[in-house]
Amino acid sequence: FIIAEHSGFCFGVQRAIDMAFAEAEKTREGGSTYTCGPLIHNRAVTDYLEQHGVGNIDDLSQAKSGDTVIVRSHGEPKEFYLKAEEMGITLVDTTCVFVAKIHKLVEAANAEGREVVIVGSAVHPEVTATNGWCDYSAAILESEEDALEYVKTEHNRPLVVAQTTFKAEILHSIIDVFDKAGCTYELKNTICNATRDRQQSCAELAAKVDAMVVIGDTHSSNSKKLFEIAKKENKNSIFVQDKFDNQLKEFAKYNKIGVIAGASTPEWIIKEV
């Protein structure tokens, strides 16, 4: 088997894991430690944190003064930070530095009265958080069709940013729509280099092996995108979460197998598979 050159934890996820695990080792008197939502989209990691005393809440209102809340790598809207300060909650901010940069970009554009376009999935927590830094005023475009609807009305040089883990080819197709419609815009291609490298590595490897295994959590957006890319290049592609997946047994018939893991897949799971 061949493991893709770019595979497994990215810099942002590794940083979030390190910070959260360090927090789990601390003992705090008079308060509890939580993540607000899953730290990353991987059950094995969130289970580990729970076993080490880091609980999981869905909303800041479930914590109390004196508690510590770990901000996940996807980030949170601006109001989240204001509310935490007001409630007397300590934040450990593991927001990916590349995501935090997008927050600054859209906040500045919004302050100038400019429109913001976020290319990404409307239901992804990173996109929700980013939209919260421009007063939830952004137009969220997920496809070429969304872009065609957007350019039908007049716009004043919007700032265009992208979800860090979004497919580069969709961003390019949306920009093509803007260009053909004569729409002026400012593009900040914020798709993470690690994401681009991983997707390219996946496509290249899938094209030259007999079969391809993509390892990731079913809730991981970037892992699912890797599977789409692998499947496009190689029909003998499967998506597994861990070594217990029965699909793996069928792969004994292949001679050359490619392996790639999403950005939120721990090294120990890759090794087990």
N, C-alpha and C positions, 0 to 999 in steps of 0.2 A: 504493500500500500504506500501511497505518497500523500504526505500532509501538505496542504497548501502553504505557500510562503507566508501569507498573511492570514492568521487564524487565531481564534480565541480572544481573550481579554484585550480590549484597546486601552490606551493610556487613561482615558477618563474613567472607565469602569474599574480598572486596577486601583486608581487613586481613591475612588469611592469605597471600594472594598477595604483597602488598607485603613482608611479613616474610620470606617464603621467598625471593623474588627478591633481597632485600637480602643475605640469607645466602649466596645463590649467588655474589654478587659478591665475597665475602670469600675470602681465601686463608688456609688454616689449616695450620700445620706440625705434622706428627706425628699427624694425625687426618683422618678423612673426614666428610662431611656426608650425611645421609640423611633421607628422610621414612619414617615407619613406616606403610606402607600409602599409597595415593594421597592427596596433599594434599587434593584435591577430586575429585569425579567428573567429570573432563574430561580426555580423553587429550591434547588439544593442550597443556594446561597442564603435565601431568606429563612429556610429551615435552620441553618447553622446559626444565624443571628438570634433567632428565637430561643434556641437551645442555650445560648450564652447570655440570655437575659435582656435582649433587645426586642421589645414587642413591636407590634404593627398597628397603627391607627389609620383610619380613613380620612379623618379631618382633625384640624388643630384643636377644635373645640373638645375633643376627647382627651386632651392633655390638660395639665393644671400648672399653676405657678410653681417654679422650682424644678419642673421636669426638663429633660433634654430631648430635643427632637432632631433627628438626622434628616437633612434635606437630601433627597435622592439625586442621582446623577442627571436625571431629566430636568431638574430645576423646578422652581415654583413661581407663581405670579408675584408681582410686587406686593400686593395686598397681604400675602402670606407672611412676609417679613414684618410688615407693620403690625399685623395682628399678634404675632409672636412676641414682639417687643411690648405691646400693650398688655399682654397676658403674663409677662414675666417668665417666658419660656426661653431657655438657652438653645440656640441653633448651632448645629455642627453642619456646615454647608459643604456638601460633596458635589455640588453642581459641576458638571464637566466644564472646564475652562472655555471650551469652544462654544458651548451653549450659553454660558454667561456673557460671552462676547456678543452673541446675537441679541441678547436682552438689552445690552447697552446700545446697539445699533438701532433697534426698533423704538427704544425709549427716546433717543435723541431725535429720530425722524418724527415721531409723534409730537414731541415738544415743539418742533418747527412747523407743525400743522400739515405734515406730509402724509400721504397715504402709505400704508404698509401692506405688502403682499407676502404671505408665507406659503411657500410651496411645500406641501407635506400632507400628512393624514390628519384630518380634523379631530379625530378621536385619540390621537397619540398624546400622551402626557407632556412630551416636550413642546409640542405645538400649542397646547393649552397654556402652558407656562409662559411661552414666548408671547402669545397674544395678550397675556396679562400684564405685559410691560408696555403695551401701547393702548391701554384702556379698552381692550377687547374690540378694537376697531378694525383689525386686519381682515383682509379678504384672504381666505384660505383656499388654495387651488390644489386639487389632488390629481388632475388629469388635463389632457389637451382640451377635452370638452368643457371643463370648468373655465379654462383660459379663453376659449372662444366666446363664452357667455360674458366673461369679464370685460373683454375689449369692445363689446358692443356699445358700452357707455363711455362717456368722456372721463379721462383721468389725467391728473397733473403730476407727471413724473414720479410714479410710486417707487418706494424702496422695495426691492425684491430680495428676500432671504429664503433659505431652505432648511427644512428639518435636517439635522446632521446625518441621519441614517437613511435619507430618502434615496431613491434610485436616480442616478445621474441622468439616465436617458429620458426620464419623465421631465426633469427640470429642463433639459435641452429642448424637448418638444414644446414645452410651455413658452419658453423664450422665443422659439421659432414663430409661434402664434403671435406673440407681441410684435416681433419684427415685421411679419407680413402685414399686420394691421397698422403699422406705422406708429405704434405706441412707444412713447419715450419713457425710459425707466432707468433706475440705477440698480445694477445687479451686484449683490454680494454673494458669491457662490460659497455658502457656508456648509455645504456637504463636506463632512470631515474627510481628511486625506486617508485616514485609517479605513473609513467606509469605502471610499473609492478604490483603494488598494485591495481591500478584501474582495470586493465585487469583481474586480478585474482578474485577480488571482483565481477566483472561483470559476469564472468563465474559461480562462486559459487551461486550467487543470481538467475541468469537466470534458473539454473537447478532445483530450488526448488519453483518457483512461477508459476502461471497459465499463466502469460503474462509478457512481459518486455518492458519498455519504455526507450529508449536512447534519451537524450536531447543534442542537439549540433547544431552548424552551419554546413551547407552542405559543406563548404570549410575547415572544421576542420579535419585534418588527424587523430588525436587521437580519435575523436568522431566517425568517420566512422569505425575505427578499433574496437571500442567498440561494434558497431552494428553488425559487422561480428561475433564477439565472442558471443554476445547474441543470434544471429540467429542460430548459430551452436548448442547452448545448448537448445534453446527454439524457436520453429517455430512461436510462437505467439509473435514475437518481432517487434516493430516499431521504426522508427527514426523520431523524431519531432524537429522542431526549437523553437517553442514556444506554448503558450496555444491556438493559433488560428488554429492549425492543425486539420483538420476534422477527421483524423484517431483516435483521442482521444475519439470521441463519441462512436466508436465501442467497446471500452474497458469497457463499463458499464456491459457487460455480464460476466466479469471475477471477481472472488472473491479475489484473491491474486495477486497483481500487483507489480512487481519490478521496481524501478526507478534508473537510473544512468545518470550522466551528464559528458560530456567531460571536459577536463582541462581548456577550454576557455569559459565555460558556466557560466555566472554570477548567483549568488545566487537568485536574484530577479526573474529570468526566471524559475529556478527550482521550486521556491515557487508558481509561477503563474500556472505552469503546474500541 
